[in-house]
Amino acid sequence: MAVKLRLRRMGKKKQPVYKVVAADVRSPRDGKFIEAIGLYNPKANPAVMDIQEDRALYWLGVGAQPTETVKNILSKKGILLKKDLQKLGKSEEEINAKIDEWVKLQEAKKASKQSKKKDLSAAAEVKKPEVKAEEKTEKETEGAEEV
């Protein structure tokens, strides 16, 4: 039996919430599944990704294939990195050290993105009033010339 880790749609109309499930390849998207291993809510800001790490590692270890979206979710949570390190035969201490290092790197990237976003929004706010002031002076001068 071929098993896939995939998303099962739930929630209301236009408000999707997904369960991450281990399911047989032949079963339909919202049909029968073997085990629910997590939850994914893309509508929240930031998106909520709650995965049971030990169960995800178990299913990956026994050969379950994740879909593209589930693969991205597992990658963002660091589960695929942990699986790869285990596959290389690293000790638990080495794995935890690498995961901690990776988490710090991800947080640093996120912080730099947010600071860039703030800088761009601040620069845009500074430019907007100047543009409006220039437009007003141009309109005033045009109105004065017509009279």
N, CA, C and O atoms as CSV, one atom per row, in Angstrom:
chain,resi,resn,atom,element,x,y,z
A,1,MET,N,N,0.846,-1.177,0.000
A,1,MET,CA,C,0.000,0.000,0.000
A,1,MET,C,C,0.893,1.241,0.000
A,1,MET,O,O,1.749,1.399,0.870
A,2,ALA,N,N,0.686,2.115,-0.977
A,2,ALA,CA,C,1.444,3.353,-1.078
A,2,ALA,C,C,0.769,4.426,-0.231
A,2,ALA,O,O,-0.440,4.637,-0.322
A,3,VAL,N,N,1.570,5.102,0.597
A,3,VAL,CA,C,1.044,6.116,1.503
A,3,VAL,C,C,1.608,7.474,1.117
A,3,VAL,O,O,2.784,7.607,0.780
A,4,LYS,N,N,0.733,8.487,1.176
A,4,LYS,CA,C,1.147,9.863,0.919
A,4,LYS,C,C,0.803,10.715,2.124
A,4,LYS,O,O,-0.208,10.497,2.793
A,5,LEU,N,N,1.655,11.681,2.388
A,5,LEU,CA,C,1.336,12.727,3.359
A,5,LEU,C,C,0.750,13.864,2.553
A,5,LEU,O,O,1.428,14.448,1.708
A,6,ARG,N,N,-0.511,14.184,2.812
A,6,ARG,CA,C,-1.178,15.209,2.016
A,6,ARG,C,C,-2.158,16.002,2.855
A,6,ARG,O,O,-2.363,15.718,4.035
A,7,LEU,N,N,-2.763,17.007,2.226
A,7,LEU,CA,C,-3.704,17.881,2.918
A,7,LEU,C,C,-5.134,17.399,2.710
A,7,LEU,O,O,-5.512,16.954,1.626
A,8,ARG,N,N,-5.914,17.501,3.780
A,8,ARG,CA,C,-7.340,17.176,3.734
A,8,ARG,C,C,-8.088,18.459,4.046
A,8,ARG,O,O,-7.920,19.020,5.128
A,9,ARG,N,N,-8.915,18.937,3.116
A,9,ARG,CA,C,-9.580,20.235,3.273
A,9,ARG,C,C,-10.726,20.144,4.265
A,9,ARG,O,O,-11.528,19.210,4.253
A,10,MET,N,N,-10.767,21.143,5.114
A,10,MET,CA,C,-11.848,21.278,6.083
A,10,MET,C,C,-12.195,22.753,6.173
A,10,MET,O,O,-11.641,23.566,5.433
A,11,GLY,N,N,-13.103,23.108,7.068
A,11,GLY,CA,C,-13.451,24.507,7.260
A,11,GLY,C,C,-14.636,24.919,6.416
A,11,GLY,O,O,-15.228,24.110,5.702
A,12,LYS,N,N,-14.970,26.199,6.512
A,12,LYS,CA,C,-16.123,26.733,5.801
A,12,LYS,C,C,-15.761,27.121,4.368
A,12,LYS,O,O,-14.604,27.077,3.952
A,13,LYS,N,N,-16.780,27.493,3.657
A,13,LYS,CA,C,-16.591,27.973,2.297
A,13,LYS,C,C,-15.722,29.228,2.317
A,13,LYS,O,O,-15.986,30.144,3.095
A,14,LYS,N,N,-14.708,29.282,1.487
A,14,LYS,CA,C,-13.758,30.397,1.368
A,14,LYS,C,C,-12.928,30.624,2.637
A,14,LYS,O,O,-12.252,31.646,2.754
A,15,GLN,N,N,-12.971,29.693,3.578
A,15,GLN,CA,C,-12.156,29.770,4.789
A,15,GLN,C,C,-11.534,28.393,5.043
A,15,GLN,O,O,-11.890,27.718,6.010
A,16,PRO,N,N,-10.616,27.982,4.182
A,16,PRO,CA,C,-10.093,26.622,4.308
A,16,PRO,C,C,-9.150,26.448,5.500
A,16,PRO,O,O,-8.378,27.342,5.845
A,17,VAL,N,N,-9.239,25.288,6.104
A,17,VAL,CA,C,-8.299,24.818,7.106
A,17,VAL,C,C,-7.989,23.389,6.675
A,17,VAL,O,O,-8.892,22.640,6.301
A,18,TYR,N,N,-6.731,23.016,6.724
A,18,TYR,CA,C,-6.344,21.708,6.237
A,18,TYR,C,C,-5.763,20.854,7.353
A,18,TYR,O,O,-5.037,21.348,8.215
A,19,LYS,N,N,-6.091,19.563,7.326
A,19,LYS,CA,C,-5.427,18.593,8.184
A,19,LYS,C,C,-4.334,17.956,7.347
A,19,LYS,O,O,-4.543,17.644,6.175
A,20,VAL,N,N,-3.169,17.763,7.946
A,20,VAL,CA,C,-2.103,17.032,7.280
A,20,VAL,C,C,-2.310,15.577,7.684
A,20,VAL,O,O,-2.272,15.242,8.868
A,21,VAL,N,N,-2.530,14.713,6.688
A,21,VAL,CA,C,-2.863,13.322,6.979
A,21,VAL,C,C,-1.964,12.371,6.211
A,21,VAL,O,O,-1.411,12.711,5.165
A,22,ALA,N,N,-1.834,11.177,6.754
A,22,ALA,CA,C,-1.213,10.072,6.038
A,22,ALA,C,C,-2.373,9.270,5.454
A,22,ALA,O,O,-3.220,8.769,6.194
A,23,ALA,N,N,-2.408,9.151,4.149
A,23,ALA,CA,C,-3.538,8.493,3.485
A,23,ALA,C,C,-3.044,7.600,2.363
A,23,ALA,O,O,-1.964,7.802,1.807
A,24,ASP,N,N,-3.859,6.613,2.047
A,24,ASP,CA,C,-3.585,5.745,0.915
A,24,ASP,C,C,-3.701,6.576,-0.358
A,24,ASP,O,O,-4.552,7.459,-0.452
A,25,VAL,N,N,-2.858,6.296,-1.320
A,25,VAL,CA,C,-2.833,7.048,-2.577
A,25,VAL,C,C,-4.174,6.985,-3.293
A,25,VAL,O,O,-4.585,7.952,-3.934
A,26,ARG,N,N,-4.852,5.855,-3.186
A,26,ARG,CA,C,-6.098,5.634,-3.935
A,26,ARG,C,C,-7.309,6.304,-3.306
A,26,ARG,O,O,-8.335,6.433,-3.975
A,27,SER,N,N,-7.239,6.733,-2.063
A,27,SER,CA,C,-8.401,7.351,-1.418
A,27,SER,C,C,-8.545,8.801,-1.886
A,27,SER,O,O,-7.550,9.448,-2.214
A,28,PRO,N,N,-9.783,9.315,-1.919
A,28,PRO,CA,C,-9.989,10.699,-2.377
A,28,PRO,C,C,-9.424,11.719,-1.397
A,28,PRO,O,O,-9.077,11.393,-0.261
A,29,ARG,N,N,-9.340,12.971,-1.866
A,29,ARG,CA,C,-8.715,14.038,-1.072
A,29,ARG,C,C,-9.322,14.156,0.319
A,29,ARG,O,O,-8.592,14.210,1.309
A,30,ASP,N,N,-10.634,14.195,0.407
A,30,ASP,CA,C,-11.303,14.372,1.696
A,30,ASP,C,C,-11.867,13.060,2.221
A,30,ASP,O,O,-12.735,13.054,3.094
A,31,GLY,N,N,-11.375,11.957,1.689
A,31,GLY,CA,C,-11.903,10.654,2.080
A,31,GLY,C,C,-11.150,10.032,3.237
A,31,GLY,O,O,-10.615,10.715,4.110
A,32,LYS,N,N,-11.129,8.721,3.210
A,32,LYS,CA,C,-10.536,7.932,4.279
A,32,LYS,C,C,-9.034,8.206,4.389
A,32,LYS,O,O,-8.334,8.337,3.384
A,33,PHE,N,N,-8.556,8.291,5.645
A,33,PHE,CA,C,-7.125,8.481,5.864
A,33,PHE,C,C,-6.675,7.579,7.004
A,33,PHE,O,O,-7.492,7.096,7.789
A,34,ILE,N,N,-5.368,7.357,7.088
A,34,ILE,CA,C,-4.813,6.462,8.099
A,34,ILE,C,C,-4.623,7.191,9.422
A,34,ILE,O,O,-5.049,6.707,10.471
A,35,GLU,N,N,-3.978,8.362,9.372
A,35,GLU,CA,C,-3.687,9.108,10.594
A,35,GLU,C,C,-3.553,10.593,10.289
A,35,GLU,O,O,-2.975,10.985,9.275
A,36,ALA,N,N,-4.099,11.412,11.183
A,36,ALA,CA,C,-3.932,12.862,11.077
A,36,ALA,C,C,-2.693,13.235,11.881
A,36,ALA,O,O,-2.584,12.900,13.061
A,37,ILE,N,N,-1.755,13.935,11.232
A,37,ILE,CA,C,-0.507,14.274,11.918
A,37,ILE,C,C,-0.319,15.774,12.124
A,37,ILE,O,O,0.685,16.193,12.700
A,38,GLY,N,N,-1.262,16.582,11.666
A,38,GLY,CA,C,-1.079,18.011,11.870
A,38,GLY,C,C,-2.214,18.842,11.318
A,38,GLY,O,O,-3.218,18.326,10.826
A,39,LEU,N,N,-2.022,20.149,11.417
A,39,LEU,CA,C,-3.014,21.119,10.981
A,39,LEU,C,C,-2.300,22.250,10.247
A,39,LEU,O,O,-1.190,22.632,10.617
A,40,TYR,N,N,-2.941,22.785,9.205
A,40,TYR,CA,C,-2.378,23.886,8.430
A,40,TYR,C,C,-3.491,24.882,8.143
A,40,TYR,O,O,-4.506,24.534,7.539
A,41,ASN,N,N,-3.294,26.129,8.581
A,41,ASN,CA,C,-4.263,27.185,8.335
A,41,ASN,C,C,-3.581,28.299,7.544
A,41,ASN,O,O,-2.879,29.126,8.127
A,42,PRO,N,N,-3.778,28.334,6.220
A,42,PRO,CA,C,-3.106,29.345,5.404
A,42,PRO,C,C,-3.721,30.739,5.528
A,42,PRO,O,O,-3.079,31.717,5.144
A,43,LYS,N,N,-4.926,30.863,6.045
A,43,LYS,CA,C,-5.606,32.152,6.132
A,43,LYS,C,C,-5.128,32.996,7.306
A,43,LYS,O,O,-5.283,34.217,7.290
A,44,ALA,N,N,-4.551,32.368,8.322
A,44,ALA,CA,C,-4.050,33.123,9.474
A,44,ALA,C,C,-2.817,33.912,9.050
A,44,ALA,O,O,-2.138,33.552,8.088
A,45,ASN,N,N,-2.535,34.991,9.775
A,45,ASN,CA,C,-1.366,35.797,9.442
A,45,ASN,C,C,-0.438,35.844,10.640
A,45,ASN,O,O,-0.770,36.524,11.610
A,46,PRO,N,N,0.686,35.178,10.641
A,46,PRO,CA,C,1.248,34.272,9.649
A,46,PRO,C,C,0.541,32.922,9.663
A,46,PRO,O,O,-0.141,32.581,10.629
A,47,ALA,N,N,0.706,32.169,8.602
A,47,ALA,CA,C,0.035,30.875,8.457
A,47,ALA,C,C,0.414,29.950,9.612
A,47,ALA,O,O,1.570,29.904,10.031
A,48,VAL,N,N,-0.578,29.215,10.121
A,48,VAL,CA,C,-0.367,28.301,11.239
A,48,VAL,C,C,-0.033,26.920,10.691
A,48,VAL,O,O,-0.794,26.352,9.908
A,49,MET,N,N,1.113,26.384,11.109
A,49,MET,CA,C,1.536,25.057,10.696
A,49,MET,C,C,1.854,24.262,11.956
A,49,MET,O,O,2.927,24.421,12.537
A,50,ASP,N,N,0.933,23.413,12.380
A,50,ASP,CA,C,1.103,22.626,13.597
A,50,ASP,C,C,1.219,21.152,13.192
A,50,ASP,O,O,0.232,20.524,12.808
A,51,ILE,N,N,2.434,20.613,13.283
A,51,ILE,CA,C,2.707,19.244,12.856
A,51,ILE,C,C,3.276,18.456,14.028
A,51,ILE,O,O,4.114,18.961,14.774
A,52,GLN,N,N,2.819,17.218,14.188
A,52,GLN,CA,C,3.413,16.319,15.179
A,52,GLN,C,C,4.704,15.774,14.566
A,52,GLN,O,O,4.677,14.910,13.689
A,53,GLU,N,N,5.816,16.289,15.040
A,53,GLU,CA,C,7.117,15.989,14.435
A,53,GLU,C,C,7.441,14.495,14.468
A,53,GLU,O,O,7.918,13.945,13.476
A,54,ASP,N,N,7.187,13.838,15.596
A,54,ASP,CA,C,7.541,12.424,15.713
A,54,ASP,C,C,6.734,11.558,14.749
A,54,ASP,O,O,7.268,10.609,14.173
A,55,ARG,N,N,5.452,11.878,14.569
A,55,ARG,CA,C,4.620,11.086,13.647
A,55,ARG,C,C,5.003,11.365,12.184
A,55,ARG,O,O,4.993,10.456,11.354
A,56,ALA,N,N,5.334,12.605,11.880
A,56,ALA,CA,C,5.763,12.931,10.517
A,56,ALA,C,C,7.061,12.187,10.193
A,56,ALA,O,O,7.210,11.632,9.105
A,57,LEU,N,N,7.996,12.181,11.146
A,57,LEU,CA,C,9.251,11.449,10.933
A,57,LEU,C,C,9.011,9.955,10.789
A,57,LEU,O,O,9.677,9.289,9.996
A,58,TYR,N,N,8.059,9.424,11.556
A,58,TYR,CA,C,7.727,8.004,11.436
A,58,TYR,C,C,7.236,7.688,10.027
A,58,TYR,O,O,7.726,6.760,9.384
A,59,TRP,N,N,6.261,8.470,9.550
A,59,TRP,CA,C,5.693,8.187,8.231
A,59,TRP,C,C,6.713,8.390,7.113
A,59,TRP,O,O,6.725,7.633,6.142
A,60,LEU,N,N,7.556,9.390,7.241
A,60,LEU,CA,C,8.615,9.571,6.243
A,60,LEU,C,C,9.593,8.400,6.303
A,60,LEU,O,O,10.120,7.971,5.276
A,61,GLY,N,N,9.833,7.888,7.507
A,61,GLY,CA,C,10.762,6.776,7.688
A,61,GLY,C,C,10.268,5.473,7.095
A,61,GLY,O,O,11.068,4.648,6.655
A,62,VAL,N,N,8.954,5.278,7.079
A,62,VAL,CA,C,8.412,4.042,6.511
A,62,VAL,C,C,8.077,4.178,5.026
A,62,VAL,O,O,7.509,3.267,4.423
A,63,GLY,N,N,8.435,5.325,4.445
A,63,GLY,CA,C,8.320,5.460,2.991
A,63,GLY,C,C,7.168,6.289,2.478
A,63,GLY,O,O,6.922,6.285,1.272
A,64,ALA,N,N,6.446,7.003,3.330
A,64,ALA,CA,C,5.354,7.857,2.856
A,64,ALA,C,C,5.935,9.025,2.067
A,64,ALA,O,O,6.935,9.620,2.467
A,65,GLN,N,N,5.303,9.345,0.951
A,65,GLN,CA,C,5.760,10.430,0.091
A,65,GLN,C,C,4.909,11.671,0.330
A,65,GLN,O,O,3.688,11.607,0.186
A,66,PRO,N,N,5.519,12.801,0.690
A,66,PRO,CA,C,4.727,14.025,0.882
A,66,PRO,C,C,4.401,14.687,-0.454
A,66,PRO,O,O,5.175,14.605,-1.407
A,67,THR,N,N,3.248,15.340,-0.506
A,67,THR,CA,C,2.916,16.139,-1.686
A,67,THR,C,C,3.768,17.400,-1.644
A,67,THR,O,O,4.451,17.655,-0.652
A,68,GLU,N,N,3.732,18.186,-2.708
A,68,GLU,CA,C,4.566,19.394,-2.778
A,68,GLU,C,C,4.279,20.358,-1.629
A,68,GLU,O,O,5.206,20.865,-0.998
A,69,THR,N,N,3.003,20.610,-1.357
A,69,THR,CA,C,2.649,21.560,-0.307
A,69,THR,C,C,3.072,21.038,1.059
A,69,THR,O,O,3.620,21.786,1.869
A,70,VAL,N,N,2.823,19.771,1.316
A,70,VAL,CA,C,3.214,19.189,2.602
A,70,VAL,C,C,4.731,19.178,2.720
A,70,VAL,O,O,5.269,19.388,3.808
A,71,LYS,N,N,5.418,18.938,1.626
A,71,LYS,CA,C,6.882,18.968,1.633
A,71,LYS,C,C,7.386,20.357,2.027
A,71,LYS,O,O,8.333,20.480,2.804
A,72,ASN,N,N,6.749,21.406,1.489
A,72,ASN,CA,C,7.118,22.779,1.839
A,72,ASN,C,C,6.857,23.057,3.323
A,72,ASN,O,O,7.671,23.698,3.988
A,73,ILE,N,N,5.732,22.580,3.834
A,73,ILE,CA,C,5.399,22.779,5.242
A,73,ILE,C,C,6.426,22.075,6.123
A,73,ILE,O,O,6.929,22.659,7.083
A,74,LEU,N,N,6.738,20.824,5.798
A,74,LEU,CA,C,7.711,20.060,6.584
A,74,LEU,C,C,9.088,20.709,6.521
A,74,LEU,O,O,9.833,20.696,7.501
A,75,SER,N,N,9.418,21.267,5.380
A,75,SER,CA,C,10.700,21.937,5.218
A,75,SER,C,C,10.769,23.186,6.094
A,75,SER,O,O,11.784,23.434,6.743
A,76,LYS,N,N,9.693,23.970,6.112
A,76,LYS,CA,C,9.667,25.189,6.919
A,76,LYS,C,C,9.727,24.888,8.414
A,76,LYS,O,O,10.241,25.692,9.191
A,77,LYS,N,N,9.210,23.742,8.811
A,77,LYS,CA,C,9.241,23.351,10.224
A,77,LYS,C,C,10.558,22.680,10.600
A,77,LYS,O,O,10.812,22.463,11.785
A,78,GLY,N,N,11.406,22.345,9.622
A,78,GLY,CA,C,12.696,21.724,9.900
A,78,GLY,C,C,12.640,20.213,10.025
A,78,GLY,O,O,13.631,19.589,10.408
A,79,ILE,N,N,11.518,19.622,9.716
A,79,ILE,CA,C,11.352,18.174,9.865
A,79,ILE,C,C,12.140,17.426,8.800
A,79,ILE,O,O,12.734,16.387,9.089
A,80,LEU,N,N,12.155,17.933,7.581
A,80,LEU,CA,C,12.924,17.269,6.519
A,80,LEU,C,C,14.424,17.339,6.800
A,80,LEU,O,O,15.153,16.393,6.503
A,81,LEU,N,N,14.888,18.451,7.370
A,81,LEU,CA,C,16.293,18.575,7.738
A,81,LEU,C,C,16.648,17.536,8.796
A,81,LEU,O,O,17.692,16.889,8.718
A,82,LYS,N,N,15.781,17.386,9.773
A,82,LYS,CA,C,16.021,16.418,10.832
A,82,LYS,C,C,16.063,14.998,10.263
A,82,LYS,O,O,16.905,14.191,10.657
A,83,LYS,N,N,15.152,14.700,9.336
A,83,LYS,CA,C,15.123,13.371,8.715
A,83,LYS,C,C,16.416,13.109,7.955
A,83,LYS,O,O,16.980,12.019,8.041
A,84,ASP,N,N,16.884,14.104,7.215
A,84,ASP,CA,C,18.123,13.947,6.449
A,84,ASP,C,C,19.327,13.739,7.366
A,84,ASP,O,O,20.204,12.929,7.068
A,85,LEU,N,N,19.366,14.470,8.478
A,85,LEU,CA,C,20.470,14.309,9.421
A,85,LEU,C,C,20.440,12.924,10.073
A,85,LEU,O,O,21.488,12.320,10.303
A,86,GLN,N,N,19.245,12.429,10.368
A,86,GLN,CA,C,19.121,11.084,10.927
A,86,GLN,C,C,19.577,10.044,9.905
A,86,GLN,O,O,20.220,9.054,10.252
A,87,LYS,N,N,19.239,10.284,8.656
A,87,LYS,CA,C,19.612,9.367,7.578
A,87,LYS,C,C,21.132,9.292,7.418
A,87,LYS,O,O,21.676,8.248,7.060
A,88,LEU,N,N,21.816,10.422,7.690
A,88,LEU,CA,C,23.279,10.458,7.602
A,88,LEU,C,C,23.950,9.793,8.808
A,88,LEU,O,O,25.169,9.623,8.820
A,89,GLY,N,N,23.170,9.418,9.813
A,89,GLY,CA,C,23.715,8.735,10.973
A,89,GLY,C,C,24.277,9.647,12.030
A,89,GLY,O,O,25.134,9.230,12.811
A,90,LYS,N,N,23.817,10.889,12.079
A,90,LYS,CA,C,24.278,11.844,13.093
A,90,LYS,C,C,23.688,11.465,14.455
A,90,LYS,O,O,22.621,10.855,14.537
A,91,SER,N,N,24.404,11.839,15.521
A,91,SER,CA,C,23.903,11.589,16.867
A,91,SER,C,C,22.814,12.605,17.200
A,91,SER,O,O,22.672,13.627,16.528
A,92,GLU,N,N,22.051,12.307,18.245
A,92,GLU,CA,C,20.949,13.181,18.641
A,92,GLU,C,C,21.449,14.576,19.027
A,92,GLU,O,O,20.786,15.573,18.740
A,93,GLU,N,N,22.611,14.650,19.673
A,93,GLU,CA,C,23.179,15.950,20.062
A,93,GLU,C,C,23.557,16.766,18.838
A,93,GLU,O,O,23.285,17.965,18.785
A,94,GLU,N,N,24.181,16.130,17.853
A,94,GLU,CA,C,24.563,16.828,16.620
A,94,GLU,C,C,23.333,17.319,15.877
A,94,GLU,O,O,23.314,18.430,15.346
A,95,ILE,N,N,22.309,16.478,15.845
A,95,ILE,CA,C,21.069,16.852,15.163
A,95,ILE,C,C,20.445,18.073,15.840
A,95,ILE,O,O,20.048,19.025,15.167
A,96,ASN,N,N,20.360,18.043,17.171
A,96,ASN,CA,C,19.770,19.172,17.900
A,96,ASN,C,C,20.579,20.452,17.700
A,96,ASN,O,O,20.005,21.535,17.585
A,97,ALA,N,N,21.904,20.336,17.659
A,97,ALA,CA,C,22.750,21.510,17.436
A,97,ALA,C,C,22.503,22.097,16.049
A,97,ALA,O,O,22.376,23.311,15.895
A,98,LYS,N,N,22.437,21.226,15.044
A,98,LYS,CA,C,22.192,21.691,13.668
A,98,LYS,C,C,20.813,22.331,13.545
A,98,LYS,O,O,20.660,23.355,12.880
A,99,ILE,N,N,19.810,21.731,14.183
A,99,ILE,CA,C,18.446,22.268,14.132
A,99,ILE,C,C,18.406,23.637,14.805
A,99,ILE,O,O,17.790,24.560,14.271
A,100,ASP,N,N,19.049,23.790,15.966
A,100,ASP,CA,C,19.078,25.086,16.648
A,100,ASP,C,C,19.750,26.152,15.786
A,100,ASP,O,O,19.285,27.289,15.710
A,101,GLU,N,N,20.841,25.772,15.143
A,101,GLU,CA,C,21.555,26.688,14.253
A,101,GLU,C,C,20.663,27.106,13.090
A,101,GLU,O,O,20.630,28.277,12.712
A,102,TRP,N,N,19.942,26.142,12.528
A,102,TRP,CA,C,19.055,26.393,11.397
A,102,TRP,C,C,17.917,27.323,11.822
A,102,TRP,O,O,17.547,28.230,11.075
A,103,VAL,N,N,17.358,27.103,13.024
A,103,VAL,CA,C,16.261,27.934,13.516
A,103,VAL,C,C,16.735,29.380,13.691
A,103,VAL,O,O,16.017,30.312,13.330
A,104,LYS,N,N,17.927,29.571,14.236
A,104,LYS,CA,C,18.467,30.920,14.410
A,104,LYS,C,C,18.653,31.608,13.058
A,104,LYS,O,O,18.372,32.798,12.914
A,105,LEU,N,N,19.124,30.855,12.076
A,105,LEU,CA,C,19.304,31.397,10.734
A,105,LEU,C,C,17.962,31.816,10.140
A,105,LEU,O,O,17.866,32.881,9.530
A,106,GLN,N,N,16.926,30.995,10.310
A,106,GLN,CA,C,15.599,31.317,9.793
A,106,GLN,C,C,15.033,32.568,10.460
A,106,GLN,O,O,14.424,33.408,9.796
A,107,GLU,N,N,15.234,32.692,11.775
A,107,GLU,CA,C,14.755,33.870,12.489
A,107,GLU,C,C,15.485,35.130,12.021
A,107,GLU,O,O,14.883,36.197,11.900
A,108,ALA,N,N,16.782,34.995,11.762
A,108,ALA,CA,C,17.555,36.138,11.274
A,108,ALA,C,C,17.053,36.571,9.895
A,108,ALA,O,O,16.933,37.766,9.626
A,109,LYS,N,N,16.763,35.611,9.030
A,109,LYS,CA,C,16.232,35.939,7.704
A,109,LYS,C,C,14.891,36.647,7.820
A,109,LYS,O,O,14.629,37.623,7.117
A,110,LYS,N,N,14.049,36.147,8.712
A,110,LYS,CA,C,12.728,36.744,8.903
A,110,LYS,C,C,12.850,38.180,9.421
A,110,LYS,O,O,12.139,39.076,8.967
A,111,ALA,N,N,13.762,38.385,10.377
A,111,ALA,CA,C,13.971,39.717,10.939
A,111,ALA,C,C,14.492,40.684,9.879
A,111,ALA,O,O,14.061,41.837,9.830
A,112,SER,N,N,15.412,40.230,9.035
A,112,SER,CA,C,15.941,41.107,7.989
A,112,SER,C,C,14.868,41.447,6.964
A,112,SER,O,O,14.830,42.569,6.459
A,113,LYS,N,N,14.000,40.495,6.652
A,113,LYS,CA,C,12.900,40.770,5.724
A,113,LYS,C,C,11.966,41.824,6.298
A,113,LYS,O,O,11.535,42.737,5.594
A,114,GLN,N,N,11.653,41.688,7.598
A,114,GLN,CA,C,10.752,42.643,8.233
A,114,GLN,C,C,11.371,44.027,8.290
A,114,GLN,O,O,10.674,45.022,8.095
A,115,SER,N,N,12.676,44.109,8.557
A,115,SER,CA,C,13.322,45.416,8.609
A,115,SER,C,C,13.352,46.061,7.224
A,115,SER,O,O,13.165,47.271,7.101
A,116,LYS,N,N,13.586,45.265,6.185
A,116,LYS,CA,C,13.550,45.791,4.825
A,116,LYS,C,C,12.153,46.301,4.487
A,116,LYS,O,O,11.997,47.347,3.857
A,117,LYS,N,N,11.142,45.550,4.912
A,117,LYS,CA,C,9.765,45.943,4.646
A,117,LYS,C,C,9.443,47.266,5.336
A,117,LYS,O,O,8.802,48.138,4.749
A,118,LYS,N,N,9.894,47.413,6.592
A,118,LYS,CA,C,9.664,48.649,7.332
A,118,LYS,C,C,10.375,49.822,6.665
A,118,LYS,O,O,9.818,50.915,6.557
A,119,ASP,N,N,11.622,49.586,6.213
A,119,ASP,CA,C,12.374,50.642,5.544
A,119,ASP,C,C,11.675,51.086,4.266
A,119,ASP,O,O,11.584,52.281,3.986
A,120,LEU,N,N,11.181,50.124,3.493
A,120,LEU,CA,C,10.487,50.463,2.257
A,120,LEU,C,C,9.189,51.211,2.527
A,120,LEU,O,O,8.868,52.174,1.830
A,121,SER,N,N,8.442,50.772,3.538
A,121,SER,CA,C,7.192,51.458,3.842
A,121,SER,C,C,7.460,52.865,4.382
A,121,SER,O,O,6.712,53.795,4.077
A,122,ALA,N,N,8.521,53.031,5.181
A,122,ALA,CA,C,8.879,54.350,5.689
A,122,ALA,C,C,9.303,55.263,4.544
A,122,ALA,O,O,8.935,56.437,4.514
A,123,ALA,N,N,10.070,54.731,3.610
A,123,ALA,CA,C,10.507,55.522,2.462
A,123,ALA,C,C,9.306,55.906,1.593
A,123,ALA,O,O,9.254,57.015,1.063
A,124,ALA,N,N,8.352,55.001,1.447
A,124,ALA,CA,C,7.160,55.289,0.648
A,124,ALA,C,C,6.318,56.373,1.318
A,124,ALA,O,O,5.762,57.231,0.632
A,125,GLU,N,N,6.215,56.346,2.646
A,125,GLU,CA,C,5.446,57.364,3.354
A,125,GLU,C,C,6.096,58.732,3.236
A,125,GLU,O,O,5.402,59.744,3.138
A,126,VAL,N,N,7.411,58.771,3.246
A,126,VAL,CA,C,8.122,60.041,3.119
A,126,VAL,C,C,7.898,60.622,1.729
A,126,VAL,O,O,7.733,61.834,1.586
A,127,LYS,N,N,7.892,59.776,0.707
A,127,LYS,CA,C,7.734,60.266,-0.661
A,127,LYS,C,C,6.310,60.707,-0.958
A,127,LYS,O,O,6.119,61.644,-1.733
A,128,LYS,N,N,5.312,60.073,-0.376
A,128,LYS,CA,C,3.923,60.397,-0.684
A,128,LYS,C,C,3.564,61.840,-0.364
A,128,LYS,O,O,2.994,62.511,-1.225
A,129,PRO,N,N,3.867,62.360,0.831
A,129,PRO,CA,C,3.512,63.762,1.097
A,129,PRO,C,C,4.220,64.734,0.161
A,129,PRO,O,O,3.630,65.744,-0.223
A,130,GLU,N,N,5.459,64.459,-0.215
A,130,GLU,CA,C,6.186,65.334,-1.128
A,130,GLU,C,C,5.496,65.381,-2.480
A,130,GLU,O,O,5.378,66.447,-3.084
A,131,VAL,N,N,5.041,64.229,-2.957
A,131,VAL,CA,C,4.370,64.166,-4.250
A,131,VAL,C,C,3.076,64.958,-4.185
A,131,VAL,O,O,2.766,65.707,-5.112
A,132,LYS,N,N,2.326,64.809,-3.123
A,132,LYS,CA,C,1.061,65.527,-2.998
A,132,LYS,C,C,1.306,67.036,-2.942
A,132,LYS,O,O,0.559,67.811,-3.540
A,133,ALA,N,N,2.341,67.447,-2.231
A,133,ALA,CA,C,2.654,68.877,-2.142
A,133,ALA,C,C,3.026,69.424,-3.514
A,133,ALA,O,O,2.620,70.530,-3.870
A,134,GLU,N,N,3.796,68.658,-4.288
A,134,GLU,CA,C,4.179,69.095,-5.625
A,134,GLU,C,C,2.954,69.194,-6.525
A,134,GLU,O,O,2.846,70.128,-7.319
A,135,GLU,N,N,2.020,68.229,-6.409
A,135,GLU,CA,C,0.817,68.259,-7.234
A,135,GLU,C,C,-0.026,69.495,-6.910
A,135,GLU,O,O,-0.574,70.131,-7.810
A,136,LYS,N,N,-0.126,69.831,-5.620
A,136,LYS,CA,C,-0.912,70.989,-5.230
A,136,LYS,C,C,-0.309,72.262,-5.797
A,136,LYS,O,O,-1.039,73.119,-6.295
A,137,THR,N,N,1.008,72.401,-5.731
A,137,THR,CA,C,1.638,73.618,-6.238
A,137,THR,C,C,1.459,73.723,-7.745
A,137,THR,O,O,1.264,74.816,-8.275
A,138,GLU,N,N,1.526,72.581,-8.441
A,138,GLU,CA,C,1.322,72.603,-9.888
A,138,GLU,C,C,-0.099,73.017,-10.229
A,138,GLU,O,O,-0.317,73.794,-11.158
A,139,LYS,N,N,-1.080,72.494,-9.471
A,139,LYS,CA,C,-2.475,72.830,-9.725
A,139,LYS,C,C,-2.738,74.310,-9.417
A,139,LYS,O,O,-3.461,74.990,-10.145
A,140,GLU,N,N,-2.142,74.785,-8.336
A,140,GLU,CA,C,-2.323,76.190,-7.964
A,140,GLU,C,C,-1.739,77.108,-9.030
A,140,GLU,O,O,-2.335,78.128,-9.376
A,141,THR,N,N,-0.567,76.740,-9.548
A,141,THR,CA,C,0.069,77.583,-10.568
A,141,THR,C,C,-0.740,77.561,-11.860
A,141,THR,O,O,-0.860,78.577,-12.543
A,142,GLU,N,N,-1.304,76.377,-12.194
A,142,GLU,CA,C,-2.123,76.291,-13.393
A,142,GLU,C,C,-3.382,77.134,-13.245
A,142,GLU,O,O,-3.798,77.822,-14.177
A,143,GLY,N,N,-3.989,77.071,-12.049
A,143,GLY,CA,C,-5.197,77.857,-11.797
A,143,GLY,C,C,-4.912,79.355,-11.834
A,143,GLY,O,O,-5.745,80.132,-12.301
A,144,ALA,N,N,-3.752,79.765,-11.351
A,144,ALA,CA,C,-3.384,81.178,-11.345
A,144,ALA,C,C,-3.118,81.660,-12.758
A,144,ALA,O,O,-3.431,82.807,-13.079
A,145,GLU,N,N,-2.555,80.825,-13.605
A,145,GLU,CA,C,-2.255,81.238,-14.988
A,145,GLU,C,C,-3.516,81.406,-15.778
A,145,GLU,O,O,-3.564,82.263,-16.661
A,146,GLU,N,N,-4.565,80.617,-15.505
A,146,GLU,CA,C,-5.789,80.692,-16.268
A,146,GLU,C,C,-6.539,81.989,-15.980
A,146,GLU,O,O,-7.239,82.490,-16.860
A,147,VAL,N,N,-6.418,82.538,-14.797
A,147,VAL,CA,C,-7.169,83.736,-14.414
A,147,VAL,C,C,-6.622,84.950,-15.019
A,147,VAL,O,O,-7.144,86.042,-14.794
